[in-house]
């Protein structure tokens, strides 16, 4: 399964897909990027005249790249079949937000596996902006089910 196959297997689509590219992926973690587009609807009114990406959207971006992409990678490696009918549930999240992300800003998410067992994946995630500054950091867990 290629990096683009993993993105294609994600159960998201525009406007709720927050993965543009997977740069690296292996049994230890994943690195991926996303560009927060200026015309995204969540910028309207958050905050008026000074738009900033909501923390919940930053968390979702970290979860999609750092947990869901990595989970698909693990599921494919365990079953040797392409994952179909993936159901995902976030089971816990703890995030700390340090810097704002503005429209048209590209971020890089780095995720390190803490554990993957019984289809539950827990990862330490970090998001950096294009200047290499830490935007947010935390831990996210999710459960996976395939049909």
C-alpha positions in Angstrom: 0.0 0.0 0.0 1.5 3.3 -1.1 1.3 6.6 0.7 -1.4 7.9 -1.7 -3.3 4.6 -1.3 -3.5 5.4 2.5 -4.8 8.9 1.8 -7.4 7.4 -0.6 -8.5 4.9 2.1 -9.3 7.7 4.5 -13.0 7.9 5.3 -13.0 11.7 4.8 -13.6 14.0 1.8 -13.5 17.7 1.2 -14.2 19.9 3.1 -13.3 17.6 6.0 -10.1 16.1 4.7 -7.1 17.5 6.4 -4.3 15.5 4.8 -2.5 16.6 1.7 0.6 14.5 1.7 2.3 11.7 3.7 6.0 12.3 3.7 7.0 9.3 5.8 5.2 6.3 7.4 6.5 3.2 9.2 5.8 1.1 12.3 7.1 3.9 14.5 5.0 6.8 13.2 4.1 9.1 10.4 4.9 12.6 9.0 2.4 14.4 6.9 1.4 17.9 5.7 -1.7 20.0 5.2 -2.3 23.5 3.8 -5.2 25.3 5.6 -6.9 27.0 2.6 -8.1 30.6 3.0 -11.6 29.8 1.6 -12.3 27.2 4.3 -15.7 27.9 5.8 -14.5 27.7 9.4 -12.6 30.9 9.0 -15.8 32.9 8.5 -16.4 34.4 12.0 -13.4 32.7 13.7 -12.4 35.5 14.5 -13.9 38.3 12.4 -11.3 40.4 10.7 -8.5 38.2 12.1 -9.2 34.6 11.0 -7.5 31.8 13.0 -7.8 28.0 12.6 -10.0 26.6 15.4 -8.2 24.3 17.9 -10.7 21.5 17.2 -9.7 21.6 13.5 -6.0 21.5 14.4 -6.8 18.5 16.6 -8.6 16.9 13.7 -5.7 17.4 11.4 -3.3 15.8 13.9 -5.8 12.9 14.3 -6.2 12.3 10.6 -2.5 12.4 9.8 -1.1 11.1 13.1 -3.7 8.4 14.1 -5.9 7.5 11.2 -3.3 7.3 8.4 -1.0 5.3 10.8 -3.9 3.1 11.8 -4.7 2.3 8.1 -1.0 1.4 7.7 -1.1 -1.0 10.6 -4.4 -2.6 9.6 -3.1 -3.2 6.1 0.2 -4.7 7.4 -1.7 -7.0 9.8 -4.4 -8.3 7.4 -2.4 -7.9 4.1 -5.7 -6.7 2.6 -6.6 -3.2 1.7 -8.8 -1.7 4.5 -12.4 -1.4 3.5 -15.3 0.0 5.4 -13.1 1.5 8.0 -14.9 2.9 11.1 -12.9 5.1 13.4 -13.7 6.5 16.8 -11.5 8.9 18.7 -11.3 7.6 22.2 -9.2 10.3 23.9 -7.3 13.5 23.2 -5.1 15.8 25.2 -3.8 18.8 23.3 -1.8 21.9 24.1 -2.1 24.9 21.7 0.9 27.2 21.5 0.6 29.2 18.3 -2.2 30.2 15.9 -2.5 28.8 12.4 -3.7 31.4 9.9 -5.3 30.9 6.5 -3.0 29.6 3.7 -0.5 28.3 6.3 1.0 24.8 5.7 1.6 22.6 8.7 3.6 19.4 9.3 2.2 16.8 11.7 4.6 14.3 13.2 3.2 11.3 15.1 5.0 8.7 17.1 3.3 5.5 18.1 2.9 4.9 21.8 1.1 1.6 21.3 -1.1 -0.3 18.9 -3.0 -3.3 20.2 -6.5 -4.7 19.9 -7.1 -2.1 17.1 -6.5 0.8 19.5 -3.8 3.2 18.5 -2.3 5.9 20.8 0.1 8.4 19.5 2.1 11.4 20.6 1.5 14.2 18.0 3.2 17.5 17.2 2.3 20.1 14.6 4.8 22.6 13.3 4.3 25.6 11.0 6.5 26.4 8.0 8.9 28.3 10.2 9.5 25.0 12.2 7.8 26.5 15.3 5.7 24.2 17.4 2.0 25.0 17.0 0.4 22.3 19.2 1.4 19.0 20.8 -0.4 16.2 22.6 -1.7 12.6 22.7 -4.5 11.2 20.6 -6.1 7.7 20.8 -8.5 6.0 18.4 -10.2 2.7 17.8 -10.5 1.0 14.4 -13.0 -1.4 13.0 -13.1 -2.8 9.5 -15.8 -4.7 7.7 
